[in-house]
Amino acid sequence: MNNFINKLYCIDNLKLLKQLPDNSIDLIYCDILYNTGKKFKDYDDRLGTPQEAVEWYKPRLNEMYRVLKDTGSIYLQCDYRLVHYLKVEMDSIFGLDNFRSHLIWKYEAPTSIFNNYPKKHDDILFYSKSKIYTFNYKESLEPHKESSRTRYNKFDEETGRYYKEYKQKDGSYKKCYRNEGKPSDIFNIPFIQNNAKERVGYDTQKPKSLLQKIIKVSSNEDDIVADFFMGSGTTVVVAKGLGRNYIG
């Protein structure tokens, strides 16, 4: 496996997947082709009908299942065009019992739509290969809103936590500690603005903060993180920065 890690491949992902050994990857994240019917500057996002698209994905998903460790996880990012079709296929390949969550990446992207509800989210299907998988709970918590930080405005040096005080019936005061965050299947992570330093000129680039969250939650240092639809390279940049090995 050492011959494959920490490298980028310009190759059909199915061909690369077939070369990888069984049970070798800790985490797979793929921002897949959404089948929008558009031809972008860097890739062609036309796979045909949803059924044709799923047939194209099927051998790739089977290979991803094979190379994933028994303790591994996979995240597939897509949108309304394919998410329901892929959910059925992933249930078949990974098993319904190994479906973990249908995550939502909620963002505030510019819109000029006035005759429908504007699209403000992507879908992320999260599966594990078994019931034993890496999940770093604290990293999964969504940060508190500003209003919560204002209410819990006292800091306890001993515990390292913020708290607020409230008066009890007997006139004494009790500390109420703020928890570390809120568990949620909705990720409130901003869309990358066109003028952001993070931008590299790739049409469908995803924010580093989104990949940081997923990689921190579902892998540990020195694990192998693979992205078989690498695009702008955000996954491998973040993985390397977090001390993970990578395949792009």
Order of alpha helices (4+ residues) and beta strands (2+ residues): alpha-beta-beta-beta-alpha-beta-alpha-beta-beta-alpha-alpha-beta-beta-beta-beta-alpha-beta-alpha-beta
